[in-house]
């Protein structure tokens, strides 16, 4: 993983705070500090430092490690995971969870980079505006397929469904997995395997729609080949809500706004640890779609 200047600076700060926290001893809270005598700006910075020290102490105690560099790297991962926000379309996407934002950004990136799908998606989006909330998970086969394909090739865990081996295990093929080891599903290569997905590395927005315009597989369907929602038996129970909300947001954007990438060659994701995250430096240009009266002589380029 290549570390840029900003990431190195954040890591240096985490390492400094980690050393400060670990020197205080495991399980001990930072010494109480009264901030009332400080000016507002200094008081705010002091409180922030105290909270950060608590975070690295918690990380060290939860992971049961005392090496400052290892704790700092874990704390840096928590900072990225908790503070990552995607400021797309202001309040609209701010209503979504971080996971939904990542999924929405991946889908919007694909909409911008693959405009050949816009026609059917817009038609379906207009038809869905009058549907009841729960019907959006049974209808919209093209949008559902587009979001699922965006999730297949977009941001997400590189390894998923991690499990700790509690007892010594030997497979029928003779593979030995010792007690205490961790095993996981290699989600990133699995979702791109050409033996499972024809043209696995190529985006096919309507991959999951049949010739009869019906869904071959829905976004919310967990499977061994699509571990996006975790294992089949313990699949994420919120997947139906996530699916319908993301599709409703995308449908609204397609009908009401025009979207394009400021830089068409921007990388959509970057890797951090065991996860792929949407590129926070990706800029999307969005404007309200202008609707024209059919009888208006200025109704030239369609809105």
C-alpha positions, -999 to 999 in steps of 0.1 A, spaced: 0 0 0 15 34 -10 11 60 17 7 96 6 17 127 25 -16 131 43 -17 95 54 18 96 67 10 128 87 -21 111 102 -1 80 110 26 101 127 -1 118 148 -16 84 157 19 71 166 26 100 189 -8 96 207 -2 59 209 31 63 226 16 88 250 -13 65 258 8 34 262 32 51 286 3 58 309 -1 20 314 -27 -5 302 -62 0 314 -55 35 329 -74 64 316 -56 96 307 -50 120 336 -81 143 340 -74 178 327 -95 208 334 -100 228 302 -121 256 316 -91 280 319 -82 277 283 -95 298 254 -123 281 233 -100 271 204 -73 257 227 -100 240 249 -114 223 218 -80 210 207 -73 198 242 -105 178 244 -98 163 209 -64 151 221 -79 135 252 -105 117 231 -78 105 207 -58 91 236 -88 72 248 -92 57 213 -57 44 211 -59 30 246 -91 12 237 -74 -2 205 -44 -15 224 -66 -31 251 -91 -46 226 -63 -61 203 -41 -71 233 -10 -56 217 16 -33 231 36 -24 201 31 13 194 35 10 156 9 -18 154 -16 0 176 -11 32 156 -18 14 123 -50 -1 138 -61 34 151 -54 48 116 -77 22 101 -104 31 126 -100 68 117 -106 60 80 -135 37 88 -153 61 111 -146 94 95 -150 85 58 -178 106 43 -189 110 7 -202 146 2 -223 138 -29 -255 158 -35 -253 174 -1 -281 164 23 -296 137 1 -266 113 5 -258 125 40 -290 108 51 -275 75 41 -252 54 63 -215 52 54 -220 18 38 -249 30 17 -229 61 6 -200 38 -6 -225 17 -25 -242 48 -40 -209 63 -50 -198 31 -67 -231 31 -86 -229 67 -96 -193 62 -108 -205 34 -131 -234 55 -143 -210 83 -153 -184 60 -169 -210 38 -187 -236 61 -202 -249 34 -225 -271 21 -196 -287 55 -189 -317 50 -213 -332 20 -196 -323 31 -161 -340 65 -166 -372 48 -179 -373 24 -150 -365 52 -125 -395 72 -138 -418 42 -135 -406 35 -100 -415 69 -86 -451 58 -78 -442 25 -63 -447 17 -26 -415 15 -6 -414 -23 -3 -421 -29 -40 -387 -15 -50 -371 -47 -39 -394 -68 -61 -394 -44 -91 -367 -24 -110 -348 -54 -124 -324 -32 -144 -315 -9 -115 -312 -39 -92 -288 -56 -117 -268 -23 -121 -263 -18 -84 -254 -55 -79 -228 -53 -107 -214 -20 -92 -211 -38 -58 -194 -68 -74 -166 -46 -89 -167 -17 -65 -157 -9 -29 -159 -35 -2 -138 -60 18 -109 -78 2 -114 -106 27 -149 -113 41 -166 -137 65 -135 -140 88 -136 -169 112 -112 -180 140 -103 -217 140 -113 -230 174 -101 -266 169 -75 -284 148 -90 -291 114 -79 -314 85 -98 -313 52 -105 -343 31 -78 -331 7 -53 -331 35 -52 -293 41 -43 -286 78 -57 -255 96 -42 -252 131 -61 -240 161 -60 -202 166 -55 -194 129 -79 -172 110 -96 -181 77 -117 -159 54 -133 -157 20 -111 -141 -7 -140 -118 -18 -120 -96 -42 -106 -123 -64 -138 -144 -60 -160 -116 -74 -137 -113 -104 -130 -149 -112 -137 -155 -149 -146 -191 -142 -175 -179 -121 -184 -146 -138 -179 -145 -176 -157 -115 -183 -152 -112 -146 -131 -81 -148 -155 -63 -172 -185 -42 -160 -218 -56 -174 -246 -35 -159 -274 -58 -169 -256 -90 -162 -284 -102 -138 -313 -95 -162 -326 -122 -185 -339 -118 -221 -375 -115 -207 -365 -84 -187 -368 -103 -154 -342 -107 -127 -319 -137 -129 -306 -129 -95 -314 -101 -71 -289 -78 -53 -302 -90 -20 -296 -127 -28 -265 -140 -9 -246 -169 -25 -212 -186 -24 -202 -167 -55 -215 -133 -42 -204 -130 -5 -212 -93 -5 -237 -98 23 -216 -123 43 -223 -160 46 -256 -175 33 -268 -187 67 -259 -154 84 -264 -129 56 -268 -92 66 -304 -87 78 -303 -51 67 -296 -59 30 -332 -54 20 -333 -19 35 -299 -10 20 -310 -22 -14 -342 -3 -16 -328 29 -2 -299 30 -26 -321 23 -56 -346 50 -45 -317 75 -42 -303 66 -76 -337 67 -92 -343 102 -78 -309 114 -90 -314 100 -125 -348 117 -128 -340 151 -112 -302 156 -118 -275 154 -144 -242 138 -132 -208 135 -147 -172 130 -135 -149 160 -134 -120 137 -143 -132 107 -164 -99 89 -157 -101 91 -119 -95 58 -100 -128 48 -84 -113 30 -54 -81 26 -33 -70 -2 -10 -65 2 27 -56 -28 48 -82 -55 40 -107 -32 24 -113 -13 -8 -128 22 -2 -143 47 -27 -118 73 -37 -125 104 -15 -109 127 -40 -133 117 -68 -153 148 -78 -187 145 -94 -204 175 -111 -241 176 -104 -267 200 -116 -305 201 -114 -321 188 -146 -340 214 -166 -374 203 -177 -388 219 -208 -424 224 -219 -432 202 -250 -446 233 -268 -415 254 -259 -394 262 -290 -363 259 -268 -369 222 -261 -339 210 -280 -315 189 -260 -336 166 -239 -336 172 -202 
